[in-house]
Amino acid sequence: MRILFCNIAYMKYYKGIIKNVDEPRYGGEYVLRTGDAHEKYNFMPYDTQEGKLCLGFFETKSTNGEFSNQLHIERIEGVSRRDEFAENVLVVWCAKYHDNRTVIVGWYRNATVYRYYESVDVNLEDGSLYTQNFNIEAAADDCVLLTEGQRNVHSWQAPRKNKTRSYGYGQANVWFASEESAAGYAQELIIDELNNDHQLIQEKG
């Protein structure tokens, strides 16, 4: 089962920062210090030669404060240490909510996950040029963003490892759901999302 959980800052739409409407929250020191988040465009469909794509970012953290760590994609089923990317991965995007829960905000089906960050210059709606760093990409049609109301449903709460649960997020921003005890949860989640007709949210509010 190729599945990857990624923790990011909380936003409503992930289509850019809209002051007093959609600003990143609960995203760690960088978000607190700058009011910005590299994942702010995670659900913005970009026109490319391959069609409309969503380019997703999550922070792999760094050990020296300068360079981000590689994403150890060899922990994904069927991927080796020599591979630079993994294909056909279900990527589940999660974020901390105001009540300290971690909730699922959306997902990419059939995603390509990169070991190291990629970057591309994109033209935004206001005509400006923006360099989008990303480590995950997927066709826009395969990208689903839950509404805030949907995120409140208990079934979309992401697990965190604790004294009574042997699987879930730890200290890292990524969880590979590779624990044997996580198999049932991951399988239920996949069945849940594949059997529901969710669609990518296009509007900003």
Residue pairs with C-beta under 8 A, 6 or more apart in sequence:
1 77
1 177
1 183
1 186
1 187
1 190
2 76
2 77
2 78
2 86
2 88
2 89
2 90
3 89
3 90
3 91
3 92
3 176
3 177
3 186
3 190
4 76
4 89
4 90
4 91
4 92
4 113
4 174
4 175
4 176
4 177
5 91
5 92
5 94
5 158
5 169
5 174
5 175
5 176
5 177
6 56
6 58
6 91
6 92
6 93
6 94
6 136
6 173
6 174
7 58
7 94
7 95
7 96
7 102
7 169
7 173
7 174
7 175
8 27
8 37
8 39
8 42
8 57
8 58
8 59
8 93
8 94
8 95
8 105
8 173
9 24
9 25
9 26
9 27
9 28
9 31
9 37
9 39
9 40
9 95
10 24
10 25
10 26
10 27
10 95
10 96
10 97
10 98
10 105
11 22
11 23
11 24
11 25
11 37
11 39
11 40
11 95
11 105
12 21
12 22
12 148
12 205
13 22
13 43
13 145
13 201
13 203
13 204
13 205
14 39
14 40
14 41
14 42
14 43
14 44
14 105
14 106
14 145
15 22
15 40
15 41
15 43
15 44
15 204
16 22
16 40
16 41
16 44
16 124
17 23
17 24
17 35
17 36
17 37
17 40
18 204
18 205
21 204
21 205
22 204
22 205
23 35
24 31
24 35
24 36
24 37
24 39
24 40
25 31
25 98
26 95
26 96
26 97
26 98
27 37
27 39
27 95
28 59
30 36
30 37
30 59
31 37
38 57
38 59
38 133
39 56
39 57
39 58
41 55
41 57
41 130
41 132
42 54
42 55
42 56
42 57
42 93
42 106
43 54
43 106
43 143
43 145
43 200
43 201
44 54
45 52
45 53
45 54
45 140
45 143
45 200
46 52
46 53
46 54
46 55
46 122
46 132
50 139
51 139
51 140
52 139
52 140
52 141
53 137
53 138
53 139
53 140
54 108
54 137
54 138
54 139
54 140
54 143
55 120
55 132
55 134
55 136
55 137
56 91
56 93
56 108
56 111
56 134
56 135
56 136
56 137
56 138
57 117
57 132
57 133
57 134
57 135
57 136
58 93
58 135
58 136
58 173
58 174
59 68
59 173
60 68
60 69
60 70
60 71
60 135
60 173
60 174
61 68
61 69
61 172
61 173
62 68
62 69
63 69
68 117
70 115
70 116
71 113
71 114
71 115
71 116
71 135
71 174
72 115
73 79
73 83
73 85
73 86
73 113
73 114
73 115
74 80
74 81
74 83
75 176
75 178
76 86
76 89
76 113
76 176
78 86
79 86
83 115
84 114
84 115
84 116
85 112
85 113
85 114
85 115
86 112
86 113
87 110
87 112
88 110
88 111
89 108
89 110
89 111
89 112
89 113
90 107
90 108
90 109
90 110
90 111
90 190
91 107
91 108
91 111
91 113
91 136
91 138
92 104
92 107
92 158
92 189
93 104
93 105
93 106
93 107
93 108
94 102
94 103
94 104
94 105
94 158
94 169
95 102
95 103
95 105
96 102
96 103
97 103
97 151
101 157
102 157
102 158
102 159
102 160
102 169
103 151
103 152
103 156
103 157
103 158
104 146
104 151
104 156
104 157
104 158
105 145
105 146
105 151
106 143
106 144
106 145
106 146
107 143
107 144
107 193
108 136
108 137
108 138
108 142
108 143
108 144
109 138
109 142
109 143
109 144
110 138
110 139
110 142
111 136
111 137
111 138
111 142
112 136
112 137
112 138
113 135
113 136
114 134
114 135
114 136
114 137
116 135
117 133
117 134
117 135
118 133
118 134
118 135
118 137
119 131
119 132
119 133
119 134
120 131
120 132
120 134
121 129
121 130
121 131
121 132
122 129
122 130
122 131
122 132
123 129
123 130
124 130
140 200
141 200
143 200
144 193
144 198
144 199
144 200
145 200
145 201
146 156
146 198
147 201
150 156
150 198
155 192
158 168
158 169
159 165
159 167
159 168
159 169
159 182
159 185
160 168
160 169
160 170
161 167
161 168
161 169
161 170
162 168
166 179
166 181
167 177
167 179
167 181
167 182
167 185
168 175
168 182
169 175
177 185
177 186
